[in-house]
Amino acid sequence: MKRRVLLTGGAGFIGSAVVRYIIKDTQDSVINVDKLTYAGNLDSVIDVSESERYQFEQVDICDRAELDKLFEIHRPTAVMHLAAESHVDRSIDGPSEFIQTNIIGTYNLLEAAKAYYLTLPPQEQSAFRFHHISTDEVYGDLEGTDTLFTEDTSYAPSSPYSASKASSDHLVRAWQRTYGLPTVITNCSNNYGPYHFPEKLIPHMILNALDGKALPVYGDGQQIRDWLYVEDHASALYQVVTQGVVGETYNIGGHNEKANLDVVHYICELLEEFVPSKPDGVTNYKDLITFVKDRPGHDVRYAIDASKIDNELGWTPSETFESGMRKTVLWYLENQAWWQRVLDGSYSLKRIGNK
Ligand code: NAD
């Protein structure tokens, strides 16, 4: 069966990896629906944008009338919903956009999908899926324990970002249970890899180090995250949207618990290997590490039990933290044009007239 996937947020970090995966590794089509906020970058899908199986629609998921039109025109067989405001620090400084896009936007998309789903003949209804992509941050903080998040862990979000994502997860479950919309949900750990926006920890550290700038680490740097290479996440998402059981939730993780400070140390070690000639005044990249005031409400530990997706759908990550990080650092070294256009703002000029 060839699918038509209406994918939201396909100009973002993970969404663009899923778009590239679908076009390169499957026979399916993708309709990339993205508002192109500061985080949206069409350069990230340039490799596949000429494919006849790829289309782009610049639409805000808060605009219900536009969403209805998209369903009518494209008649998708599946929705993969990744569009979101995703940066925790921004959610602390200004939660409003997070409430709008992550909660109201998800509500709009559910309503548009439901209205469309109800018009489908029974056979197409049974094949239809609404896949909501979420985060392990909805489960809150595991500080002081050695337990893992399972699909049954209670929700206890800490930040405006994770609270808005938790809200959206609840809405999706309610639309499945109350209206029978065939949904699946995934909750994933921290992603890293190519095309990651430079404000996020790993690219921020790589680019600052290359420029001889300080490497700011929150608090004591002992916050633990489970890290997953983004292309592994893309393959997991495709497995869930095609094989997942309606109404189920799947946790996705990389089996890579690392303290933030250890992540930064590893980046410095890789840069010592790949770029031994350092900027003026820098003897060791690690000397650039500076500890800064911790983020308010900062969760200390997240850790994922990803055994369900392994046992039930046969998915496991293919990259270790070491192999994925090597690929990532090399990608930033070899793709300066991509991140230079983000840093100088020219990537966003594509927003105009690019439907
Ligand atoms: P991102 O910030 O890189 O990309 C988000 C994309 O959504 C951007 O292209 C942006 O333009 C688009 N967007 C934002 N608001 C929109 C709106 N109102 N209408 C249409 N498009 C809009 O995010 P990401 O890191 O790729 O994350 C994608 C999804 O995965 C999010 O739902 C996030 O919560 C989830 N997630 C992320 C991680 C992670 O480590 N990055 C981990 C687990 C889950």
Boltz pocket constraint, residues with backbone or C-beta under 6 A from the ligand:
constraints:
  - pocket:
      binder: B
      contacts: [[A, 8], [A, 9], [A, 10], [A, 11], [A, 12], [A, 13], [A, 14], [A, 15], [A, 33], [A, 34], [A, 35], [A, 36], [A, 37], [A, 38], [A, 39], [A, 40], [A, 41], [A, 59], [A, 60], [A, 61], [A, 62], [A, 81], [A, 82], [A, 83], [A, 84], [A, 85], [A, 86], [A, 87], [A, 101], [A, 105], [A, 133], [A, 134], [A, 135], [A, 136], [A, 165], [A, 187], [A, 188], [A, 189], [A, 190], [A, 191], [A, 192], [A, 197]]
      max_distance: 6.0
